[in-house]
Amino acid sequence: MFDKLKKKFSDIFSGNPHDTTEESNIVKNKSVNEDVKPEKTIKRDELENTIEETLLEADVSFDATEKIIRELKLNLGKLKRKVDYTTVESELKNVIRGIINNNNAGVIDILSVENKPFVILFLGINGTGKTTTIGKLAYYLKNHGKSVVLSASDTFRAGAIDQLAILAGNVGVEIIKHDFRSDPASVAFDAIDHARARKMDYVLIDSAGRMQTNKNLLDEMKKIKRVAKPDLTLLVLDAMIGQDVIDQATTFSSEINYDGVIVTKLDTDAKGGSIISISAGIKKPILFIGIGQDMDDIMPFDVNWYLNKIFSS
């Protein structure tokens, strides 16, 4: 997970990426018996290009990269022409942490909500892992002692109804489903009514996942939101699609307001920059992340967990 970005940062901040620098050449020309270490500094005029290249290669968006470099240079201030690697690494961590945390003020603790049932609507296109993520979150909630019912409101795809029903059975939660091509909003309404009658804790609503430019399906999602009046609307995004993730999120945001994001498939994301791009470009909190294939491979997002994954120290 995030191996490429961690390796790049490790190389930069250990002083290894500059094998052609004067300091490295001196070390190479010395006897192996001499205790000579490279000077752990980096030229200020090399700083921007080195880190910018690393971020872009890790699928960090151009805008986010520019923001990071700008804030990093500001934080470093009027230091010497050369700055030590430890200082640069520490300040880079602080900049990335600030960008991510800037969206997390007031994020709800999903396990401590007061509304009952607490209704969550899920958005996202096919292929992001949206339906599987609903099953994972249901499993997460159930393991914390909560009662859950799923709403199979992606009625435009028979396979989605079947998939959610199988997940509900595997996880051990209830599901409300209608026939293929039924009104998606009516399924959501019945699921909420079912939960209220039984004093259940959560209703998780699936929705159609065709391309985000399909107007009819976007209209159906708007109708579900009007009828269900969800307490929380989450957009599910695939970490593996790189910078296209911003386009998806922007299109949904212009059509249907959502409160936060779940990022999936991080276990297969070697580059690691999607988290930064999402935080900087979407300006919505990341509530959960998917980190594997099993039902328990979902966790609340923690910025310190992420920083520990991309930095060696």
URSULBEL-V372293 format. One record per residue. N is the residue number from 1. RES is the residue in one letter. SS is DSSP state (hx for helix, st for strand, lp for the rest). PHI is phi in whole degrees, 0 to 359 (none if undefined). D_LAST is the distance of its C-alpha to the last C-alpha in Angstrom with 1 decimal. Layout:
BEGIN
<<N	RES	SS	PHI	D_LAST> <N	RES	SS	PHI	D_LAST>>
END
This chain:
BEGIN
<<1	M	lp	none	16.3> <2	F	lp	60	14.7> <3	D	hx	300	14.3> <4	K	hx	293	15.6> <5	L	hx	294	13.4> <6	K	hx	297	10.1> <7	K	hx	296	11.8> <8	K	hx	298	13.0> <9	F	hx	296	10.0> <10	S	hx	300	8.5> <11	D	hx	295	11.9> <12	I	hx	298	12.2> <13	F	hx	271	9.5> <14	S	hx	262	10.3> <15	G	lp	86	13.8> <16	N	lp	278	15.2> <17	P	lp	286	17.0> <18	H	lp	250	19.6> <19	D	lp	295	21.5> <20	T	lp	263	24.7> <21	T	lp	286	23.7> <22	E	hx	300	25.8> <23	E	hx	298	23.0> <24	S	hx	293	22.3> <25	N	hx	294	26.0> <26	I	hx	298	26.6> <27	V	hx	299	24.2> <28	K	hx	296	26.0> <29	N	hx	274	29.3> <30	K	lp	276	28.6> <31	S	lp	295	29.6> <32	V	lp	295	27.1> <33	N	lp	277	28.3> <34	E	lp	275	27.3> <35	D	lp	274	24.1> <36	V	lp	242	23.0> <37	K	lp	243	19.5> <38	P	lp	295	18.9> <39	E	lp	292	18.6> <40	K	lp	277	15.1> <41	T	st	229	16.8> <42	I	st	224	17.9> <43	K	st	292	21.3> <44	R	hx	300	21.7> <45	D	hx	285	24.2> <46	E	hx	266	21.7> <47	L	hx	301	19.0> <48	E	hx	299	20.8> <49	N	hx	295	22.0> <50	T	hx	295	18.8> <51	I	hx	286	16.7> <52	E	hx	300	20.0> <53	E	hx	299	20.7> <54	T	hx	297	17.3> <55	L	hx	295	17.8> <56	L	hx	296	21.5> <57	E	hx	293	20.9> <58	A	lp	269	18.7> <59	D	lp	71	21.8> <60	V	lp	284	20.8> <61	S	lp	299	24.2> <62	F	hx	299	25.6> <63	D	hx	298	26.3> <64	A	hx	294	22.8> <65	T	hx	298	21.3> <66	E	hx	299	23.9> <67	K	hx	296	23.0> <68	I	hx	297	19.3> <69	I	hx	297	20.3> <70	R	hx	298	23.0> <71	E	hx	288	21.0> <72	L	hx	296	18.2> <73	K	hx	297	21.0> <74	L	hx	295	22.6> <75	N	hx	293	19.7> <76	L	hx	288	19.2> <77	G	lp	64	22.9> <78	K	lp	271	25.1> <79	L	lp	272	22.8> <80	K	lp	294	23.7> <81	R	lp	299	24.4> <82	K	st	247	21.2> <83	V	st	236	17.9> <84	D	st	282	14.9> <85	Y	hx	299	11.8> <86	T	hx	298	9.7> <87	T	hx	295	12.3> <88	V	hx	297	12.5> <89	E	hx	298	9.0> <90	S	hx	298	9.4> <91	E	hx	290	12.9> <92	L	hx	296	12.3> <93	K	hx	302	10.3> <94	N	hx	297	13.3> <95	V	hx	295	15.8> <96	I	hx	296	14.8> <97	R	hx	300	14.7> <98	G	hx	295	18.1> <99	I	hx	297	19.6> <100	I	hx	288	19.0> <101	N	hx	291	20.0> <102	N	lp	299	23.0> <103	N	lp	263	24.7> <104	N	lp	260	24.0> <105	A	lp	295	26.2> <106	G	lp	77	28.9> <107	V	lp	297	27.6> <108	I	lp	284	29.9> <109	D	lp	272	29.0> <110	I	hx	297	31.0> <111	L	hx	274	31.8> <112	S	hx	240	33.4> <113	V	lp	284	35.8> <114	E	lp	265	39.4> <115	N	lp	298	41.4> <116	K	lp	217	43.0> <117	P	lp	283	42.8> <118	F	st	269	39.7> <119	V	st	259	40.1> <120	I	st	240	37.3> <121	L	st	258	38.2> <122	F	st	251	36.0> <123	L	st	245	36.2> <124	G	lp	148	35.0> <125	I	lp	276	36.6> <126	N	lp	302	37.3> <127	G	lp	100	34.5> <128	T	lp	279	31.7> <129	G	lp	90	31.9> <130	K	hx	299	33.6> <131	T	hx	294	36.1> <132	T	hx	297	33.7> <133	T	hx	297	31.3> <134	I	hx	299	34.3> <135	G	hx	298	34.8> <136	K	hx	295	31.2> <137	L	hx	291	31.4> <138	A	hx	300	34.8> <139	Y	hx	295	33.4> <140	Y	hx	299	30.5> <141	L	hx	294	33.2> <142	K	hx	298	35.6> <143	N	hx	292	33.1> <144	H	lp	258	32.8> <145	G	lp	82	36.6> <146	K	lp	260	37.5> <147	S	lp	264	40.5> <148	V	st	223	40.1> <149	V	st	233	42.6> <150	L	st	261	41.7> <151	S	st	247	43.8> <152	A	lp	276	44.4> <153	S	lp	267	45.1> <154	D	lp	269	44.3> <155	T	lp	272	48.0> <156	F	lp	277	48.1> <157	R	lp	225	46.6> <158	A	hx	302	48.1> <159	G	hx	298	45.2> <160	A	hx	292	42.9> <161	I	hx	297	45.3> <162	D	hx	297	45.4> <163	Q	hx	298	41.7> <164	L	hx	293	41.1> <165	A	hx	296	44.0> <166	I	hx	295	42.4> <167	L	hx	298	39.0> <168	A	hx	300	40.9> <169	G	hx	295	42.7> <170	N	hx	294	39.6> <171	V	hx	279	37.8> <172	G	lp	89	41.0> <173	V	lp	236	41.5> <174	E	st	277	44.5> <175	I	st	219	45.1> <176	I	st	249	47.8> <177	K	lp	219	48.9> <178	H	lp	243	52.0> <179	D	lp	289	53.5> <180	F	lp	307	52.1> <181	R	lp	75	52.8> <182	S	lp	291	53.3> <183	D	lp	290	52.4> <184	P	hx	300	48.6> <185	A	hx	294	49.1> <186	S	hx	291	51.7> <187	V	hx	295	49.3> <188	A	hx	298	46.8> <189	F	hx	301	49.6> <190	D	hx	294	50.8> <191	A	hx	294	47.4> <192	I	hx	294	47.0> <193	D	hx	299	50.6> <194	H	hx	299	49.9> <195	A	hx	293	46.9> <196	R	hx	295	48.8> <197	A	hx	297	51.8> <198	R	lp	255	49.7> <199	K	lp	54	47.4> <200	M	lp	277	44.3> <201	D	lp	274	40.9> <202	Y	st	222	39.5> <203	V	st	239	41.0> <204	L	st	250	38.7> <205	I	st	254	40.5> <206	D	lp	282	39.9> <207	S	lp	214	41.3> <208	A	lp	300	42.4> <209	G	lp	235	39.8> <210	R	lp	287	41.7> <211	M	lp	304	40.5> <212	Q	lp	294	39.7> <213	T	lp	269	42.6> <214	N	lp	282	45.2> <215	K	hx	297	47.2> <216	N	hx	299	49.1> <217	L	hx	288	46.1> <218	L	hx	298	44.4> <219	D	hx	296	47.6> <220	E	hx	296	47.5> <221	M	hx	294	44.0> <222	K	hx	297	45.3> <223	K	hx	294	48.2> <224	I	hx	303	46.0> <225	K	hx	294	44.1> <226	R	hx	296	47.4> <227	V	hx	285	48.9> <228	A	hx	281	45.9> <229	K	lp	47	44.6> <230	P	lp	297	41.1> <231	D	lp	285	39.0> <232	L	st	210	35.9> <233	T	st	242	35.7> <234	L	st	241	32.6> <235	L	st	260	32.0> <236	V	st	264	30.4> <237	L	st	237	28.5> <238	D	st	266	27.5> <239	A	hx	297	24.0> <240	M	hx	278	25.5> <241	I	hx	269	28.0> <242	G	lp	65	25.7> <243	Q	lp	286	27.0> <244	D	hx	296	30.3> <245	V	hx	300	28.7> <246	I	hx	291	29.4> <247	D	hx	298	33.0> <248	Q	hx	300	33.5> <249	A	hx	296	32.1> <250	T	hx	294	34.2> <251	T	hx	296	37.3> <252	F	hx	298	37.0> <253	S	hx	297	36.3> <254	S	hx	287	39.4> <255	E	hx	256	41.5> <256	I	lp	223	40.1> <257	N	lp	292	37.9> <258	Y	lp	230	35.0> <259	D	lp	262	32.7> <260	G	st	193	29.4> <261	V	st	229	27.7> <262	I	st	243	26.6> <263	V	st	256	24.5> <264	T	st	253	25.4> <265	K	lp	64	24.5> <266	L	hx	293	20.8> <267	D	hx	294	20.8> <268	T	hx	254	22.5> <269	D	lp	263	20.5> <270	A	lp	283	18.6> <271	K	lp	285	18.2> <272	G	lp	92	16.5> <273	G	lp	270	18.0> <274	S	hx	297	20.8> <275	I	hx	301	19.2> <276	I	hx	293	18.7> <277	S	hx	299	22.2> <278	I	hx	297	23.8> <279	S	hx	296	22.4> <280	A	hx	281	23.4> <281	G	hx	269	26.7> <282	I	hx	264	28.1> <283	K	lp	60	27.3> <284	K	lp	233	27.6> <285	P	st	290	25.3> <286	I	st	268	23.6> <287	L	st	270	25.0> <288	F	st	222	24.2> <289	I	st	227	22.5> <290	G	st	263	24.0> <291	I	lp	236	21.7> <292	G	lp	175	24.4> <293	Q	lp	269	28.1> <294	D	lp	282	29.1> <295	M	lp	296	30.6> <296	D	lp	267	27.8> <297	D	lp	272	25.1> <298	I	st	218	24.8> <299	M	st	209	22.7> <300	P	st	300	22.5> <301	F	lp	287	19.9> <302	D	lp	229	16.9> <303	V	hx	299	14.8> <304	N	hx	291	11.9> <305	W	hx	300	12.3> <306	Y	hx	295	12.4> <307	L	hx	298	9.3> <308	N	hx	294	7.4> <309	K	hx	281	9.6> <310	I	hx	255	9.1> <311	F	lp	245	5.6> <312	S	lp	279	3.8> <313	S	lp	230	0.0>>
END
